[in-house]
Amino acid sequence: LAGYQVIQELPLLIGPTALSVPICLSCHAPVSTLYRCPVCQWPMCSETCSDDPLHISECQILSHDKKMIGVPTNEDPTPRYDLILILRCLLLKHSDPKQWKKLLSLNSHWKQRKKDAEPHHMAAVQYFSKVCPTGHDEDTLHKIRGIVITNCINSRTSSGVSLRGIYPTISLLNHSCRPSVALRSDEHGQLFVHTTVEVEEDDQLVFSYVPPGEPYWKRQRDLHDVYYFKCSCERCADRTEINTHFSSLKCPKCKKGFMDPMLNKKKTYRCSSCNYSIHQVKLMHLSIALQALYNNEDKIVDVASAINLLKEIHVRGHGKHYTWLACAAIILKALGKTITMDAHRLRKQLWMRVIDMHSILEPGMTRRRGVSLLQLSSVSAVLAIQDYNIGRTSKVRLLEEVQQCQQQLIEARQILMLEPPASTEQRWLRMEEKERRRLEEIMEQVEDLQATRLIVEQDEKQKQEDRVKELEDVTKQESDSESESESEEERGKDD
């Protein structure tokens, strides 16, 4: 059954993400004044937190860093916070031997990581063996850092701070680029796992360790570099990625077929029509050149510039390519405060296509689908009213469109109600409630309508502007929270 909760788990340990702005090591609140613990010199929010018993055990180790090699020096994001959760894991050996044993049972790939000698990995090992020794041998340090990188899942506090935690049960779930479950977290770092689609009794529960919106070659690279396996899920095993050709460009030779991956060790891509082939590196360069077209959001100044950009992506890529989906997301954000009819129509078209694409890539009851349906309903209702007021549609058609918007909100609500009560994502449910009340008011007006125009208050235009701005502001928060990094020290499976 879709939407069924299968796991609820508190973190074994929780701490800052590997790349983090300064936060308090005790309460994890953002730190702006850079008050420092007088003993270890790490940023804290107050003297009270620096005296917290939970911090004191860490402080005793961190205070050995007399040259402040690992201590954050300013308010910028820094990879030095990678050290904290590793230290908390190491301290578990003496503070809770039973949980230490459970921790050591998790996958780490430590021997391979030791061999690869990735700089951030080696920095942590050297720090806790030479600068702030913890009494563990180097192999144990390699293993603990490997456990953290392999198993961490990100969550967010009530103040919007991203944290990462270790969840032994959820860590047992396998990966698929087309997940069957979704992870949600509350402000305490507790994770809730719900099915997104109907799952048969013998089916595996799988979630995606990497963003499903990334192309095949990047997903495979990240999975190999961080988790040391090649993905052969139903999506990756299909050269067409479920008939989307999501990572494939149009053939530069015949202009008809798609350059689909051959799924071999040679990393070649071959045209589905003329058999012309190129190496993955060349295809990556062509795709990255497409990305450069929309990387500068300032170029999207109006609807015309947005449409021209989409056309260029479509010609050089195609309408289901990953660059088109990423470009659409940027345009939706850029046009969020534009309330012209043309902007509304474009936004409606884009939300419909975005929903269709994600229905293939990550089907079912995902937060992304719930939020997208909320956005689609909102802009569709605005368009329906405007079209009626200028005589473009009839009262019957207006009723049909508003009812369709209500159906979209019903599905959105079913999804958004899965958010934990103590989750920052509850903001979406509050937005849905506002939209639902607005549609009910519109329906009442339409049913009583005698004139040829909808009776609206004089400040309705301002209300629409405020509503669009509010929706787009929370959408921006969502897109910012989902942004992914290229480097290992910034990675973590997101909820």
Secondary structure, DSSP 8 states (H G I E B T S, - for coil): -TT-EEEEE--SEEEE-SSB--B-TTT--B-SS-EE-TTT--EES-HHHHT-HHHHHHHHHHTT-TT-SSS--SSS-BGGGHHHHHHHHHHHHHH-HHHHHHHHTS---HHHHHHHT-HHHHHHHHIIIIIS--S--HHHHHHHHHHHHHHEEEEE-TT--EEEEE-TTGGGSEE-SS-SEEEEE-TTS-EEEEESS---TT---EE-SS-TTS-HHHHHHHIIIII-----STTTTSTTTTTT-TT--B-TTTSSSBEEE--STT-EEEETTT--EEEHHHHHHHHHHHHHHHS-GGG--SHHHHHHHHHHHHHHS-TTSHHHHHHHHHHHHHTTT--SHHHHHHHHHHHHHHHHHHHHHS-SS-HHHHHHHHHHHHHHHHHHHHHHHTTSS-HHHHHHHHHHHHHHHHHHHHHHTTS-TT-TTHHHHHHHHHHHHHHHHHHHHHHT--SSS----TTHHHHHHHHHHHHHHHHHHHHHHT---SSGGG--EE-
